Amino acid sequence: MLVTGATSGIGKVTATELASMGAHVVLLARNAAKAEATQQEIKAAAGHDHVDVLLADLADLEQVRRAAAEFNARYPRLDVLVNNAGLIFGAERQLSADGNELGLATNHLGPFLLTALLLKKLQASPAARVVNLASLAHKFAKPNLADIQSAQHYSAARVYANTKLYNIMFTQELARRLRAHGIGHVTTNAVHPGAVASNFGDSAGGWLGKLTQLARPFMLSVEKGAETSIFLASSPEVANVSGGYFAKKKAVPVQHPFNTPEHARQLWKLSEQLTGTSVLA
């Protein structure tokens, strides 16, 4: 099982719980020192040594390619991919190493490329799952695919909301394409973890960062927030469910006017262009 953003918050809890169930867990993280410390913590908690580390910044597509190539070389299959990593950035628009808007790169393009490059290993599993971390924030999305890089209109909160809707649309389109290709043993679902008291939002700075800090005492614990991710990654109840959006371990409808099959196809094609990959055409 591969978990991104596994050195803190929901990702760390998810990785720890899956390892404690006996899974061989691979942590994908940006920071080597934090990854090593987390690796040792999870090994101790799980009572076994099957906890490995892959280093990559999801915003840097070359690093994603390198990490995927390393995974593909080291492991015979992938049973569960948890695309957990996600950030909200500051008031000033920033660009990734590839020239993509940083929120789009981290929250959508990186996970899209990683999933595409690991698809063969997912197919090598007898029953594989992809779990994508979305958010209720998708309700506030106002996407404009003609300005997907937010070059004309940038807002940290808007980028986050848009990318969380993209996570859901990616999940639904991936499920549709897997079915169309007769790949029934690979499923994918999206999750809203709830408003979780993690260090998420700190990077936003300004009023958004302050608001996150003020609200933290009223938020869910990271343990509670990770429950639905763990459920989707491991429960027999959802073994054959694909293309769903879950909150509190229950499938819930996605009600957003932009969330149409046509827009999902357009987003997929644009994501392929921006990441230089082609998958499940």
N, C-alpha and C positions, 0 to 999 in steps of 0.2 A: 504494500500500500504506500502510495506517495502522497505526502501532504505538503502543500506550499504554505509559506507564512507560518512555519511551525515552531518558531522560537518564542512566541508570546501569545497571549490572549486565547481566543477560540482555537486557533490552529494548534497551539501547544497542548491544550486539553484534549482535543480530538486525537492528536498523535499519541498522547500518553494512554488514553483509553483504548485505542485500537491495538497498541502494543501490549497492553495489559490483557487483552483478549487472546493474545498469542500471535498476533500478526507480525510479520517482518515489515517494519516501517522505515521508509526513506524520508528524511526531512529535507525539503528544499528551502534554503535560506540564503539571505544576502550576506550576512555577517558571520565570518568563520569562527570567531571567538564565542559568540552567542550560540551558534549552532553546536559547537563542541560541548559547551556547558549544558545545553538542553539535551543533547544526546546522552550524556552521562546521567542526568536526572531521570530521563525516561527509561534507560536501562535499569537503573536502581528500582524505579517504581514498578516496572513490568516483570522484573526478575529474570530477564534474559538479555543476551547481547545482540539480538537481531534488530539493531537500530543503526541505520547508516545516514550519511550526510551527502547531499549534492549542493554545490554552491552556485547561485545565479541570482542576478537582479532581473526580475521579470520584465522590467521596463526596457532592458537592453536585449534586443532580439538575437544578437550574436551569442550572448551568454545563455539564452534559452536554448539555442541550437546546440551549443556545446554541452549543456547539462543533459539534454535529451539524448544526444549521441552517447554520452557516458552511461546513462541509464540503459539504453538499448544494447550497449556492449556488455554491461555487467549482469543483467537480469534476463531470465528466460521469458517472463510474462509480467503483466501488471493487472492485478485484480481490482484495485480501487485507486482512483485518482481523485483527490480532494483539492480542487482549485479554491483555496481558502484565502490566499493573500489578497489584500486590497487596502488602498489608502485614500485619504482625502488630502489634497495639497493646499498650499497657501493662496493668498490673495493675488500674487503675481503669477501669470502664466509661465510655465517652465516647459522645456523640451527635453526629451530623452536623447540618448546617444544617437538614435536613428532619425532624430528630428520630429518625432511625434510628440503631441501634447502629453505631458507626463502622466496625468490621471488616466487618459485613454490607454496609454502604453502599459501601465501597471495593472489596471483593473480589467482590461479587455483584451488587448492585442497579445500580451504575454501569455495569459491563460489559453487564448485561442490557438496560438502557435504551439505551445507545449502539448495541448491535447491532440492537435493534428500530428505532431511528430511522434507521439506515444501510441497512436491508434493501433498500429500493428501489434504492439505488445499487449494492448487491451484485448485485441481480437485473439491473441494467443491464450488468453485465460478461458477456462470453461464457462465462467460467468463473471463479467466485469461490470464495474459501476463508475460513472463519472459524477461527482457531486460538485456543483458550482455555488459558491457563496454569493447570493444576491442581497437584497435588502428591501424593506418596505419603502425606502427612499425612492424606489423606482416610480412611485406614484407622482412624484414631483418632477419627473423627467420631461424635458421639452426638446427632443432630439431634432437635429437638422443634419442629415447625412451629407448635404452639400458643404457643411461647415463642421465636419466631424472632429476636426482638430481645434475647434473653438478659437480660430484665428480672428474671426469677426466679433464674436461675443464670448467673453470668458468670465466664468464665475466658478469658484471651487465647488460650491454646493451643487450647482447645476451639472458640472462635469461628473460629480459623484453620482447624482441621481440618474443621469443619462447612462453611465457605464453600468449601473446596477440593472437598469432595464435591458441593456445590451446583454448582460449575463443571462437573463431570463430568456431573451430572444435567441441567443446562441444555444442555450439548452434545448429549447423547443425545436429549433431548426436541425440541430445535431440529432435529436431523437427521430425527426422526420426522415433525415437522410440515412440514418442507420437502418430504419425500417425499409426504406426504398431499396437499399442494397442487400436486403435479406440478412442483415446482421442482428439477429434477435437476442444474442447472448451478451450484448453490450448495452447497458441502459444508462440514462443520464437524467438527473433531476437537479433542480435549483432549490435553494433554501433561504428563508429569512430567519436569521438567528434570534431576532429580538433586539431591543436596545440594551447593549451589553456594556458593563463597566470595565472596559479594557483601556489600554493606552491609545486606542484608536481615536483619531480626531485631533490628537496633540499636534500633529504636523500642520494642521490647518492654520494655526495661529489666529490672531485677530479675534473678532467677535465670535467666530465659529468655535475656535479652540476654547475660549472662555466659557461659552455656552455648554460645551461638552463636559468641561470640568465641573461646572455648577450642577449639571444634571446627573453626574456619576453616582451620587449616593442613592438615587431613585431607580437606577438601572439594574438589570439582571446580573447575576454573577457570571463569570466566564464559563463556569461549569454548566449552568443552566443554558447559556447561549450555545454551547457546543452540542447539546443533547440531540437536536434534530439532524445535525451533520453526521453524528455517530450513528443515529438511527438509519439514515439513508445509506450510509456506508456499510452497514452490517446486518440490519434486520431482515429476516426471511419474509416479513410482511410486504416489503416493497421490492422483492427480488425481480418481479416482472413489470414493475411500473416504470415508465419512461416518458420524459417530457413534462413532468409535473413541477409544480412550485409549492413548496411545503413550509408551513410555520407551525410550531408546537406539535410536530409529528403528524400533521394533518395536511392533506392537499387542499389548497385554496385557489380560487380563480384569480387570474391576472387581468385586471380591468384597467387598460390604458389604451387610448385611441390609436396610438402609434404601433401597438403590438398586433400587427397583421402578418399573415404569411408572406405577402409581397415585400413588406419592409424587412422581414427577417431574411429573405433571400438577398435583398439588396445589401443588408449589413454583412452577410456572409461573404458575398463577392468582394465588397470593399475591404473586409478584413483579410481576405486572401491576397488582395493586391498590396495592402500595407505591410503584410508579413512575408510576402514572396513565397507563398505556399499554395498548393491546391489539394483539396481533400474531399472525398465523397462527392465528386462532381455529378 
